[in-house]
Amino acid sequence: MRLRHGVVELPQNDLRRSGSIDSCLGKTVPCSNRNTKVDQDTILKILKKVNYPGFSRDIVSFGLVKGVEINEGHVSVGLAVTTADKSIPEKLHAAIDQALKDAGFINAAISISVAAPKTPAPSIASGVAAHDPEHDALREVKHVIAVASGKGGVGKSTFAVNLACALAKSLATQGRVGRVGLLDCDIYGPSVPLMIGLQGRPEVDGDFLVPMENFGVKVMSMGFLVDEDTPVIWRGPMIMKTIQQFSTNVAWGNLDFLIVDLPPGTGDAQLSLVQTIPLRGAIVVTTPQRAAVSVARRGAMMFTKVNVPLLGIAENMSYLATPSGGRENIFGEGGGAEAAHDLNTELLGQLPLDPRVREGGDRGIPIVLSHPESISASVFTDIARRLIEKVASAPTALNSSAT
């Protein structure tokens, strides 16, 4: 191990053993403004202004910040980087130090543990041991949005497919065709291929899988890689390896949005993905009844704990429209609004029960395309429009090198 200008250089095995922030943090030193209330969110907002050298994506979204400690006005920041370029840690150290100084935090302790990559680039067979921005297949993706739910059966995948198609339609009107991707990470029950009308196997180009495409949306799913009737019986490590490969070995190209359909719950697959993929934010799908909302709240808290912004709650199956124009609240009402209030986020929309949504999923033509005049399609379109506006106006938007 060598220490140079606050940079700790570790061999790969030592980095794996480090585990906690204590292994990469140096001695703390005081900041200049003791009277200002400082918390981790304050420091993370500052660090989001620091881009990885050669990229226009910040170090927080890349998952390089492994910990922030504040103790009686003292600030310490720890990073873990995988790179063969010895100038990268020094550039990061200087940029972080300057960003903190600009915010009034003088001489903050900055420690960076560095591991050399195992290979020059990841391969489909090997997976990835650590997040490496220099070999990141997502480097041309502007915004990665997770769609999650605390439990199954709330229509999460249907929501993800229709949202992706609604985004593709909205962006196409701006001349940005083919700028939306959909990553189906629901390993055990991949239903996205059916819902978006795709089948077959993706092509392989060198070390990368080429996503399949329909309706202007690029798609990758476990459903393309296993036989339709073959169950996926995997333990946690296999799931995590697959998710890593999906994030690093798929040739997404230039995308404005990559929608990630997460498995329901908060297990290994979900945690692995949010720690592997640089998420811009997450949308949680729920239904109105209390049981679903309670689980959705717990699922949303996972994103809070790993510093992923919660972009909003989508309430599915909110009501059944009656022939007379009224609403019948079959699953109760107000659950989505209650969850949004409790989580200090917004209710993005309420989607009605509509048989055409199910029919579109079975036929492989999402309702935003098959019945664009329907209430459901209008809600999806409105959510897509608000999402585009939200990430465009937010100061933490991840503007990549894509144009």
N, C-alpha and C positions, 0 to 999 in steps of 0.2 A: 504494500500500500504506500502511495506517495501523496503528500499534501503540498499543493502549490496554489497560492492565492485563493485559499478557501475551497479549493477543488480537491476532493478525495477521489483518487483513481483506484478502482478495485477491479480485480479479475472477476470474470463472470460468476464463478461459484461464490465468491465473497458477497457479491451483490444479492444473490439469491438468499444467502443466509442472513443478510442484514435485517430484512423483515420489517422492523419498526423504524420510526423516525429517529429514535435515539442513536441509531447506527450511522446516520449521515448528517446529523446536526452538529455544528461546532459550538463554541462558547458563545453565550448570549451577551450582547452589549446594549446599552440603553439607546432608546430613540430620543429625538429632541423634544417631542411634544407630550409630556406626561399628563397634561390636563385634558387631552382629547381621549374619549372613550375608544378603545381599540379592540376589535375582535377579529376572528379569523376571516369573516366575510369581508371586512375592510381591507385586509392584506391581500386576499384573493382577488378583489376587484382591481387592486393596483397591479398585481401580477398578470392579470388578463391583458394588460397593456404591453406586455413583453412578448414579442414574437420569437419563435424558434428561428435561429439564423438561417437565412435563405428561404424562409417561408413567410406567409402573411397570416399564419394561424398562431394563436397564443399558446404559451407553455401550460396553462391550466387546462385548456381544452384537449391538449395532447396527452394529458394524464401524467406529466412529468413532475408535478409538484406533489411530493409524498407527505408533506406535513408542514404546518405552520404552528409555532408556539409563541404565546404572549405571556410574559411573566413579569408583573410589576413594571410595565412600560418597556420591557425588553422584548425585542422581536427577533425570532429565528426562523429561517426558511430552509427547507431541505428539498433537494431534487435528486432524481435518479435518471441518468441518461445513458442510452446505448448508442455509441458512436465510435468510429475509428478516426475521426478528425479531431486532433488534439486542440484545435483552435475553438471548437464549439463550446466546451465548458468555460473557457476564459471569456468568450463573447457573452455567454449567458450570465456569468457572474457580473460582468461590467454593466450589462443592460438592466439586470435586477437591482443592482446597487443604485444605479442612476434613477430608476423608476421610484424606488423607495425614498431616495433623497428628495426627489421632486415633490413627493407627498409629505415631506417633513420628517422622515424616519432616517436619522443619520447613523451610519455605522452599524446597520443591522447585520446580524450574523447570517452568512449565506454559505451553505455547504452543498456540494454537488458530488454525488457518487457516480463514477463513470465506469461502464463495462464495455468492452469491445464486443461487437456483434460476432456471433458464432460463424456466420457466413456472409458473403457480400450482399446477398439478397435472399428473401424467404422463398421457399419452394412449396408446392402443393403438398408434398409428402412430409415436410418437416414441421410445419407450423411455425410459431414465433414464441420465443421465451420472454421477450420484453417488448414494450411498445417502442418502435423505432421510426420516428418521423421521416428519416432520410429514405426509408424503403417502404413508405406508407402508401398503399393503393388508394387511400382516401384523401390524398393530399390535394386533389383537384375537386373535392366535394365541399361545397360551401357550408351547408347546414345539414347536420345529421339529427333527425328527430325520432325519438323512440315513442312507440305506441304500446302502452302497457295496460294491464288490468290486474287487480288483486286476485281474481278468480276466473275460472273458465265459464263459458256460456253467456257472456255479456255482449258478444258480437265484435270483439276486438279486431279480428282479422278482416271481417267485412268492413269495419271502419277504416282500417289501414289501406285496404285496396281502393275503396272509394275516395279516400282523402288523396292518395297518390294520383289517381286519375283526375280528380278535380284540380289538383296543383298543376298537372301536365296541361290541362285545358286552359287554365288561367295564364300560365307562362307562355303557351303557344300564341295567345293573342298579343303577347309582347314580342313575338319573334324568337322566343327562346324554346325551340322545339327539341325534344329528347333530353331535357335537363332534369328529369326526375327519375330516381331509382327506388326500388322497393326490395328490401332484404328481409326474407322470411326466416326468422330465427326461432320459430316455433318448431323445435326439432322433433318433438314427439308427435305432433299433429299438423304437419305442413299442408294447409288448405289453400294457400295463396295461388298455386298454379291453376287449380280448378276455377277459382273465383275470377281470375283475370284471363282465362281462356288460353293457357299455355300448356304444352306437353312436350316430351322428348328430353334430350340430354343437351346441356350446354357444351359449346365447343371449347377446346383448350388451345391457348396461344402462348407457347413457351411455358412459363411458370404460372400463368394466370388463366382462370376460368373467364369466359366471355359471357356476360349476362344475356339471357333471352329477353325479347322485347315484344310488347303488345300495347296498343293504344298510347304510344309515346312514352311508355314507362319501361325502364330496364329492370329486370327481375332476376333475383337469385334465390333459390329455395332448396332445402333438403329434399323436397318433393321431386326435384329434377334428378337427384342422385341415387335414389332408392326406388325399387319397384313399388308399384301402387299398393300391393297387398302385403308388403314386407314391413313388419313392425320394427321400430327403432328401439332396441333394448340396449341402452348405453348407460354407463356410470358417469359421474361428474367429470372426470378427466377427459373422456372422449368428447363430451359435450363442449367443454371449454376449448379443446383443441380445434373442433369444428368451427366454433364461433370465431376463434382467432384467424383461421384460414379464410372464412368468409370476409373478414375485415381487411385482410392483407393480401389475399390472392385472387381477388376478383377485379377485373379491369373495368371499373365503373366509368372512367373518363371524366369529362367535365360535367358536373351536376350542380344544380342550384339546391336541390333537396334530395336527401336519401332518407326514406321512411323505413324504420326498422320495426318489424312486427315481433315483439318480444313474446316468449311463452308466458302464460298466466302464472302469477305467484311471485315469490321472491327467493328462489332457490339458486343453485350453482350457476345455471345457465344465465339467469338475469344478472346476477352479480358479476359474472365473468364478462358479460357484454358491456355493462356500464363502465367497467374498469379497463376494457380493451379498446372500445371505440370512443373517439372524442365527440360526445353528444352535445349538441347545442341546447337541447331541452327535451322534455318528455310531456306527452299527453296521456292522461289516464282515462280509460273508458269504464263507465259503470252503468248500471240500470237504477231505476228510482228507489227500489225497495231497500229497507234498512240493512238487511243482511249483506247485500252487495256493496252498499256504500261504506259500511264498516270495514270490509275487507279492502276496498279501494283506497281508503285512507291509509291503511297500513302499507299497502303497496307503494303509495305515493311517498311515504316517509323514507323508503329506500333511496329514492333519488335525492332527497334532502341530505341524507347522511353521506352521500358520495359527491356532493356539490354539483348536482345536475339540476338546472332550473326547471321548475314545474310550469309549463306553458299554459295549462288549463285542464279542465274536466269536460269530457264529452258524455252527455247522458243519452244512452241508447234505449230504444223501446220505451220511450217516455209516455206515449199515449197511443190510443187507437182512434183515428178520426172516424166519426160516425157519418152516415149518409146525410144527416141534417146539418153537418158542419160543426158539430160539437166534438168534445173529447171525452173518451172513456179511459180513466187512469187504471188500467188493469194491474199494474205493478206498483201502485201507489204514486205519490208525487212529491216533488221537492227534494229528493235525495241528492241529485247532482248539485243543486244550488247549495245545499247544506254542506256537502263535501268541499265544494269550492270555497265557501266561507271559512270552514275550519282550517283549510290548507293555505289560506291567504292567496288564492289565485282566482281566476275567472271561470265562469261557466261558458264554454265555447259555443255550445249549441245543444238543442234537444231534438233528437231524431225520433220520429213516430214509428210505430209498428206498421210496416207496409209489406204485403205479400210480394210485391215486385222486387224488393230488396233481396229476398230469399231466392226468387226466380232468377234474378240477374246473377247471383252467386252460383247457382246451379248451372246456368247456361254459359257462364264465363263472360258475361257482358254486364259490368257494374251499372247500377241504376243511374249514376251521374251521366252515363252515356246512352243507356237504353231509354230512359225517361227523364230527360233533362228539365222538363217542365214540372216535375213532381216536387212535393214539399221536401222530401228526403234529399233529392238532388240539390235543391236550393240551399238547404242547411249545409250540406257538404261543401258546396261552392262558397258559401259565406265563410265557413271555417277556414277554407284554403286561402281566401282573400285576406282574412284577418291574420293568418299565420305568415303570409308573405309580408304584410305590413309590419307585423310584430318583430320579425327578425331583421327587417330592413332598418327599422328605427332604433332597435336596441343597441346600446353602446358596446355590448359584448358580442355582436354578430361576428361570425367567423367568415371573413371575406378571404377566400383562398386565392391562389394564383390563377384560378380559372377565370376566364373572361366570357 
